Amino acid sequence: MSLKGKTLFITGASRGIGREIALRAARDGANIAVAAKTAEPHPKLPGTIYSTAKEIEEAGGRALPLVVDVRDEANVYDAVEKTVAAFGGIDICVNNASAISLTGTLQTDMKRYDLMNQINTRGTYLVSRACIPHLKQAANPHVLMLSPPLDMKPRWFGGHVAYSIAKYGMSLCVLGMAEEFKGEIAFNALWPRTGIATAAIKFALAGDEGMKMCRTPEIISDAAYAIFTKKAAEFSGNFLIDDSFLYGEGVRDFDRYRVDPTSPLMPDFFVPEDSVPPPGVKIG
């Protein structure tokens, strides 16, 4: 199965993981709605909706750059309608937009709490809801959340309650919507076993040294592509860890995703203890 001619609506697509998912689909000749807030270049963070749209078209796809704030209901519905008008429908929705603050309860004010929950949980619900009527018309409709398995252990909440609530809220959307739309639309969650080399790692979490301990965003885009090319009616309600899923799809070389093969791999949050890495993969 190919994504040629398929239309993807991707939030947070101007950089990082969203951009890589877009470029992977573009190589098949897909149509991409680049739905993100960044219209003007950021002094530190690379990428805008327009630069990513240009890369998509250079890769062989068609692009529609859209300034979208997933907290704004009217803005989201307008962007979805513009996508349908431009490309004739929507086949795949990717809820990638996310906000993060790894702070404790007393360090997380309500403005930051609201930001994370409005973008992560509410934004995922809103974007999915706006796309669903169009996905129902698609031949093989998929919705993908970049969110963790529902491993409800205290260790994943104690250090950053607000962020964990917001990310697990995205996963609860998968749990509920996969059941609600069973047999019609596939809803799945995808999560990395390790840190992924994005701006969030470099500027907010671990700096340049931390980047060396990460995998590249291509491991997520390859996994997402494998999900989108499965039959939606038969593959839904899954909470997938990137390398384990790709191993099941036949991938054996995971070193090619490492930023620096000489550095140990940084484990990500929210990976269940019983999730064993593929053979030959060592974390930490």
GIBELGI-V419514 format. One record per residue. N is the residue number from 1. PHI is phi as a letter, one per 40 degrees, with the letter a starting at -180 (* if undefined). PSI is psi as a letter, one per 20 degrees, with the letter a starting at -180 (999 if undefined). OMEGA is omega as a letter, one per 30 degrees, with the letter a starting at -180 (NA if undefined). Layout:
n=N phi=PHI psi=PSI omega=OMEGA
n=N phi=PHI psi=PSI omega=OMEGA
This chain:
n=1 phi=* psi=q omega=a
n=2 phi=b psi=r omega=l
n=3 phi=c psi=j omega=l
n=4 phi=d psi=p omega=l
n=5 phi=g psi=i omega=l
n=6 phi=c psi=q omega=l
n=7 phi=b psi=p omega=l
n=8 phi=b psi=p omega=l
n=9 phi=b psi=o omega=a
n=10 phi=b psi=o omega=l
n=11 phi=c psi=q omega=a
n=12 phi=g psi=k omega=a
n=13 phi=c psi=j omega=a
n=14 phi=c psi=i omega=l
n=15 phi=a psi=r omega=l
n=16 phi=g psi=c omega=a
n=17 phi=c psi=g omega=l
n=18 phi=d psi=g omega=l
n=19 phi=c psi=g omega=a
n=20 phi=c psi=h omega=l
n=21 phi=c psi=g omega=l
n=22 phi=c psi=g omega=a
n=23 phi=c psi=h omega=l
n=24 phi=c psi=g omega=l
n=25 phi=c psi=h omega=a
n=26 phi=c psi=h omega=a
n=27 phi=c psi=i omega=l
n=28 phi=c psi=i omega=a
n=29 phi=g psi=k omega=a
n=30 phi=c psi=r omega=l
n=31 phi=c psi=p omega=a
n=32 phi=b psi=p omega=l
n=33 phi=c psi=o omega=a
n=34 phi=c psi=n omega=a
n=35 phi=b psi=o omega=a
n=36 phi=a psi=r omega=a
n=37 phi=c psi=h omega=a
n=38 phi=c psi=o omega=l
n=39 phi=b psi=h omega=l
n=40 phi=b psi=q omega=l
n=41 phi=d psi=p omega=l
n=42 phi=c psi=q omega=a
n=43 phi=c psi=h omega=a
n=44 phi=b psi=h omega=a
n=45 phi=c psi=p omega=a
n=46 phi=c psi=q omega=l
n=47 phi=g psi=p omega=l
n=48 phi=b psi=r omega=l
n=49 phi=c psi=h omega=a
n=50 phi=c psi=g omega=l
n=51 phi=c psi=h omega=l
n=52 phi=c psi=h omega=l
n=53 phi=d psi=g omega=l
n=54 phi=c psi=g omega=l
n=55 phi=c psi=h omega=l
n=56 phi=c psi=g omega=a
n=57 phi=c psi=h omega=l
n=58 phi=c psi=h omega=l
n=59 phi=c psi=i omega=l
n=60 phi=h psi=j omega=l
n=61 phi=b psi=a omega=l
n=62 phi=b psi=q omega=a
n=63 phi=b psi=q omega=l
n=64 phi=b psi=n omega=l
n=65 phi=c psi=p omega=a
n=66 phi=b psi=p omega=l
n=67 phi=c psi=o omega=a
n=68 phi=b psi=p omega=l
n=69 phi=b psi=o omega=a
n=70 phi=c psi=i omega=l
n=71 phi=c psi=i omega=a
n=72 phi=b psi=o omega=a
n=73 phi=d psi=g omega=a
n=74 phi=c psi=h omega=l
n=75 phi=c psi=g omega=a
n=76 phi=c psi=g omega=a
n=77 phi=c psi=h omega=l
n=78 phi=c psi=g omega=l
n=79 phi=c psi=h omega=l
n=80 phi=c psi=g omega=l
n=81 phi=c psi=h omega=l
n=82 phi=c psi=h omega=l
n=83 phi=c psi=g omega=l
n=84 phi=c psi=h omega=l
n=85 phi=c psi=h omega=a
n=86 phi=c psi=h omega=a
n=87 phi=b psi=i omega=l
n=88 phi=g psi=i omega=l
n=89 phi=i psi=a omega=l
n=90 phi=b psi=p omega=l
n=91 phi=b psi=h omega=a
n=92 phi=a psi=p omega=l
n=93 phi=b psi=p omega=l
n=94 phi=b psi=o omega=l
n=95 phi=c psi=n omega=a
n=96 phi=b psi=h omega=a
n=97 phi=d psi=p omega=a
n=98 phi=a psi=q omega=l
n=99 phi=b psi=q omega=a
n=100 phi=b psi=p omega=l
n=101 phi=a psi=o omega=a
n=102 phi=c psi=m omega=a
n=103 phi=b psi=q omega=l
n=104 phi=c psi=r omega=a
n=105 phi=d psi=g omega=a
n=106 phi=c psi=i omega=l
n=107 phi=c psi=i omega=a
n=108 phi=b psi=o omega=l
n=109 phi=c psi=r omega=a
n=110 phi=c psi=h omega=l
n=111 phi=c psi=g omega=l
n=112 phi=c psi=g omega=l
n=113 phi=d psi=g omega=a
n=114 phi=c psi=g omega=a
n=115 phi=d psi=g omega=a
n=116 phi=c psi=g omega=a
n=117 phi=c psi=h omega=l
n=118 phi=c psi=h omega=l
n=119 phi=c psi=g omega=a
n=120 phi=c psi=f omega=a
n=121 phi=c psi=g omega=a
n=122 phi=c psi=g omega=l
n=123 phi=c psi=g omega=l
n=124 phi=c psi=g omega=l
n=125 phi=c psi=g omega=a
n=126 phi=c psi=g omega=a
n=127 phi=c psi=g omega=l
n=128 phi=c psi=g omega=a
n=129 phi=c psi=g omega=a
n=130 phi=c psi=h omega=a
n=131 phi=c psi=h omega=a
n=132 phi=d psi=g omega=l
n=133 phi=d psi=h omega=l
n=134 phi=c psi=h omega=l
n=135 phi=c psi=h omega=l
n=136 phi=c psi=h omega=a
n=137 phi=c psi=i omega=a
n=138 phi=c psi=q omega=a
n=139 phi=c psi=h omega=a
n=140 phi=a psi=m omega=a
n=141 phi=c psi=p omega=l
n=142 phi=b psi=q omega=l
n=143 phi=b psi=p omega=a
n=144 phi=b psi=p omega=l
n=145 phi=b psi=p omega=l
n=146 phi=c psi=n omega=a
n=147 phi=a psi=r omega=a
n=148 phi=c psi=r omega=l
n=149 phi=c psi=q omega=a
n=150 phi=c psi=m omega=l
n=151 phi=c psi=n omega=a
n=152 phi=c psi=m omega=l
n=153 phi=b psi=q omega=l
n=154 phi=d psi=h omega=a
n=155 phi=c psi=h omega=a
n=156 phi=c psi=i omega=a
n=157 phi=b psi=h omega=a
n=158 phi=d psi=h omega=a
n=159 phi=c psi=i omega=a
n=160 phi=a psi=m omega=a
n=161 phi=d psi=g omega=a
n=162 phi=c psi=g omega=l
n=163 phi=c psi=g omega=a
n=164 phi=c psi=g omega=l
n=165 phi=d psi=g omega=a
n=166 phi=c psi=g omega=a
n=167 phi=c psi=g omega=l
n=168 phi=c psi=h omega=l
n=169 phi=c psi=h omega=l
n=170 phi=c psi=g omega=a
n=171 phi=c psi=h omega=l
n=172 phi=c psi=h omega=l
n=173 phi=c psi=g omega=l
n=174 phi=c psi=g omega=a
n=175 phi=d psi=g omega=a
n=176 phi=c psi=g omega=a
n=177 phi=c psi=h omega=l
n=178 phi=c psi=h omega=l
n=179 phi=c psi=g omega=a
n=180 phi=c psi=h omega=a
n=181 phi=b psi=k omega=a
n=182 phi=d psi=p omega=l
n=183 phi=g psi=i omega=a
n=184 phi=b psi=g omega=a
n=185 phi=b psi=p omega=l
n=186 phi=c psi=p omega=l
n=187 phi=b psi=p omega=a
n=188 phi=b psi=q omega=l
n=189 phi=b psi=q omega=l
n=190 phi=b psi=p omega=a
n=191 phi=a psi=q omega=a
n=192 phi=c psi=q omega=l
n=193 phi=c psi=h omega=a
n=194 phi=b psi=r omega=l
n=195 phi=c psi=q omega=l
n=196 phi=b psi=p omega=a
n=197 phi=c psi=n omega=l
n=198 phi=b psi=r omega=l
n=199 phi=c psi=h omega=a
n=200 phi=c psi=g omega=l
n=201 phi=c psi=g omega=a
n=202 phi=c psi=g omega=a
n=203 phi=b psi=h omega=a
n=204 phi=b psi=h omega=a
n=205 phi=b psi=g omega=a
n=206 phi=b psi=i omega=l
n=207 phi=g psi=a omega=a
n=208 phi=c psi=h omega=l
n=209 phi=c psi=h omega=l
n=210 phi=c psi=h omega=l
n=211 phi=c psi=h omega=a
n=212 phi=c psi=h omega=a
n=213 phi=c psi=j omega=a
n=214 phi=b psi=r omega=l
n=215 phi=c psi=r omega=l
n=216 phi=c psi=q omega=l
n=217 phi=c psi=i omega=a
n=218 phi=c psi=h omega=l
n=219 phi=c psi=h omega=l
n=220 phi=c psi=g omega=a
n=221 phi=c psi=h omega=l
n=222 phi=c psi=g omega=l
n=223 phi=c psi=g omega=l
n=224 phi=c psi=g omega=l
n=225 phi=d psi=g omega=l
n=226 phi=c psi=h omega=l
n=227 phi=c psi=g omega=a
n=228 phi=c psi=h omega=a
n=229 phi=c psi=j omega=l
n=230 phi=c psi=r omega=l
n=231 phi=c psi=o omega=a
n=232 phi=d psi=h omega=a
n=233 phi=c psi=i omega=a
n=234 phi=b psi=i omega=a
n=235 phi=b psi=n omega=a
n=236 phi=a psi=q omega=l
n=237 phi=g psi=k omega=a
n=238 phi=c psi=q omega=l
n=239 phi=b psi=o omega=a
n=240 phi=b psi=p omega=l
n=241 phi=c psi=p omega=a
n=242 phi=d psi=g omega=a
n=243 phi=c psi=h omega=l
n=244 phi=c psi=g omega=l
n=245 phi=c psi=g omega=a
n=246 phi=c psi=h omega=l
n=247 phi=c psi=g omega=l
n=248 phi=c psi=h omega=l
n=249 phi=c psi=j omega=l
n=250 phi=h psi=i omega=l
n=251 phi=c psi=p omega=l
n=252 phi=b psi=h omega=a
n=253 phi=c psi=o omega=l
n=254 phi=c psi=i omega=l
n=255 phi=c psi=h omega=a
n=256 phi=c psi=i omega=l
n=257 phi=c psi=i omega=a
n=258 phi=c psi=p omega=l
n=259 phi=c psi=g omega=l
n=260 phi=b psi=o omega=a
n=261 phi=c psi=i omega=a
n=262 phi=c psi=i omega=a
n=263 phi=c psi=q omega=l
n=264 phi=c psi=q omega=a
n=265 phi=c psi=p omega=l
n=266 phi=c psi=p omega=l
n=267 phi=c psi=q omega=l
n=268 phi=c psi=r omega=l
n=269 phi=c psi=r omega=l
n=270 phi=g psi=j omega=l
n=271 phi=c psi=p omega=a
n=272 phi=d psi=q omega=a
n=273 phi=c psi=h omega=a
n=274 phi=c psi=j omega=l
n=275 phi=c psi=o omega=a
n=276 phi=c psi=p omega=l
n=277 phi=c psi=q omega=l
n=278 phi=c psi=q omega=l
n=279 phi=d psi=p omega=l
n=280 phi=g psi=i omega=l
n=281 phi=c psi=p omega=l
n=282 phi=b psi=p omega=a
n=283 phi=b psi=p omega=l
n=284 phi=g psi=999 omega=NA
